[in-house]
Amino acid sequence: MSAEQLKVSRPRLVAPDPAVEAEAERVAEALVFAAAAPVSLAYIAERLPDGVDAQAVMARLKLAYRDRGVNLVESGQSFAFRTAADLARFVADGQAEPRRLSRAALEVLAIIAYHQPVTRAEIEDVRGVQTSKGTLDVLMEAGWVRFRGRRRTPGRPVTFGTTRDFLDHFGLEDLRDLPAVEDLKAAGLITGKISSGLSLPIPADSDTLGPDEDPITPDDIEALGILAPGVGEDETA
């Protein structure tokens, strides 16, 4: 095949229309600004002009807001505007004091974050002590922990996992951004007494049931007193 033929057969790349891209950024910016909760990438993409790369649009907006008083942050494929971390002290006056978790609740939250999907018995196995229902209730009321499903084992125990609000609160884009052992040691959260061979598991995707999990059923909802998955969530999620 000649060079001339190759030129003809090669598909032409169409440059994005700057006006369309600019309008798409304005639409995406307005969607996030107007929402009371983080807005999912899928929700944004549905409302942008055909052919526009929603991920690229959000990446440009994140860059544009990087050094502003508010930043566009991403958590679990969802976006929200947040006060820049270094300015938090200027806007804290008059805000409600954040709930302080007990040491037990912090331990349980950490175990769920790193070991999810995890059952109550597995949490207790890691901690070496019993975990009260009240501790789990506190984490669920905070919106950081949720029921995922039921394990396919005798008794079908409920599995726990973290939520999108957990990622948003701690400034994580996804679970892979959880700090590694080295980071925890550097922050003084792990002492030198811990075995040098300590490793932390990579948590499962927070939205996908594992091969050993069954989804929550209507009967489970009634027995556990919880909402069905998706019920009560903001439509922008």
N, C-alpha and C positions, 0 to 999 in steps of 0.2 A: 504494500500500500504506500502510495506516494505521500510526501509531506503535505501536499495540497489537499489530498483526500482526508488525511488525519485532521487537518484544520476544519474541514467541512463536517466531519462526523463528530468532533468533540462538542459536547453540549455547551451552549453559551451560558455564562454566569450573569444573572441579572442583578445589578447593584440595587440594594434597598433604596426605596424612595425616601430621601431625607425628611420630607414633609410628613409622610406616613409614620416614619419612625418617631419623629418628634411628637406627633399626636398620640401615638401609642404610649409614650412615656408619660404624657400628661394624663391619659386615661388611667394608667396603672397607678400613678401617684395619687390621683383622686380616689380611686377605689380603696387604697390602703389608708389614706387619711380619714375617709368617712366611716371606716369600719370600727366597731367597738371591740373587735377581737382580731387576732392575726388572720390575714387573708391568704388562702392557699394559692399556689402557683396555677393550679388547674382552673380555679375560679377566675383569676386574672386573665389567663390565656383565652378563655371562652369569650371574653369581652373585648379583646383586642382585634384589630383588623386582620383579615385572612392573610396568612403568609408571614406574619410577624413572629419572630422568635421571642416568646415571653421571657425565657430564662436570660437572654441577652439584654432585654429591656430592663429587667430587674437588676442585673449586674451593673448596668450603666447608672441606674438610679442609686444603688448602694455606693458607688464611687462618688457620685455627685454630692451625696449627703455625708460622706465620710468625715469631713472636717467641720460639719455644721453643729449647731446647738442641739439638733436632734439627728439621730442616725436611723437609717433604714436597716433593720436587722432581720435576719432569716433564722427561723427555727422550724425544723421538721418540714421543709418545703412550704413554709408559710411566712408571710412578711408583716412587719409592724413597725411603726415609728416609735422610737424610744429616746428619752433624754440621753445625751452623751454622758458616758460614765463619769468623766472628770467634772461634770457640772451638777451631779446629783445633789451635792451638799447645798447648792443654791436653791433648789426647789423642794427640799425635804421639809421645810417648815410648814406646820399645819397638817401634814399627812399623817394618817393613822400609823401607829407604831407597828411594824411587822411582827407577826406572831413568831415567838422564839420556840423552836422545837427542843424537846428534851433530848438528852444524849441517846436514849433508847430509840426515839423516833428518827434521829439522824442516822443511827446505825442501820435501822430497818430500811430507810430510804436509800442508803448507799448500797445495801445488799440487793434491793429490788432493781436499782439502776444498773448495776453491773451483772447481775445474775438472771435478769428477766429472760424468758418467763419463769417465775419461781412461785412455789406454793408456800403456805405458812409453815408447814413442817420443814421445808428446805431452808427457809429463813432461820428457823430455830436451830437447825443443824449447824448452820454457819456461825450463828451467834453463841451457841452453846447454852442458851437459856430460853425459857418460854417467852413468846411474844403475845402481849395482851391484845384483845380486840380493840381496846381503846386507842392503842398506838397506831394501828392500821386505820382506824376511823379518823384520827387527826390528820393523817397524810392524805386520806381520800377527801376530807372536807376542805383541805388546802388546795385540792385540785391537781395534786402532783402524782397520785397513784390511782390506778383503776383496776377493775377486774378485767382480765383478758379473755379467759375461757375456762375450760375444765380439762384437767390432765386425763389422758386415757390410761388410768391406773385404777386399782381397786379403791372404791370410795369416791372416785372422780373429784379430787380436790380442786378448788378454784386456783387459777394462776393469776399472779399480779404482774403489772408492768407500769412503767411511767407514762405520763401524758404529754401532750404538746405544751401544756402550760408549764410543766416541769422544765422542758427545754427552753421555753421563753423566759422563765424566771431566772434560770442560771446562765442565760446567754449562750446556749448551745444550738448549733445548726442541726445536728443530729447526734445520735448516741455515740457515734465514732469519735466525737469531740470530747467525750468524758476523759478526764486527766488520767494519764498512765501512772504506774507506780513511781517512776522517777519524779514526775510532777508533784505527786502527793508528798513524797519525801522532801522535796525542795521547799514545799509550802509548810513543812513542819507537821503535816497531818498524819504522817507515819514515822514512828521513831526508829532509831537504830536497832532496837530489840527485835524488830521484825526480821524473819528469815530472809537472807539475801536471795533466796530462790523464789520469793513470793511473786506471783503473777496474777493479773486480774483477767477474768474472762471477757470476751467480746460479747456484749448483749445482743440478743436477737432483734430483728427489725420490730419496732414498737407497734406497727400496724398489721403485721402479718402473723397469723396463727402458725405455730410450729406443727410438724407432722404428728406430734404426740398430744396435740390440743384439739378439743372440740369447741365450737362456738357456743356462746351463752344462749340458752333457749328461753322461751317465754316462761317455762316452769322455773328455770333458774332465776329469772327476773323477779318472780313472785316470792320465791323462797329467800332470796338475798336482799330483796327490797331495793333493787337498782333499776335504772333506766335501761332500755334496750340500746345496743350500740347505735349511735347516730341520733337517738331521740334527744331532743333538747339542745343539740349543738347548733351553733350559729350557722346559717346557710352559707356564709362566706367561708366556712372551714373547708 
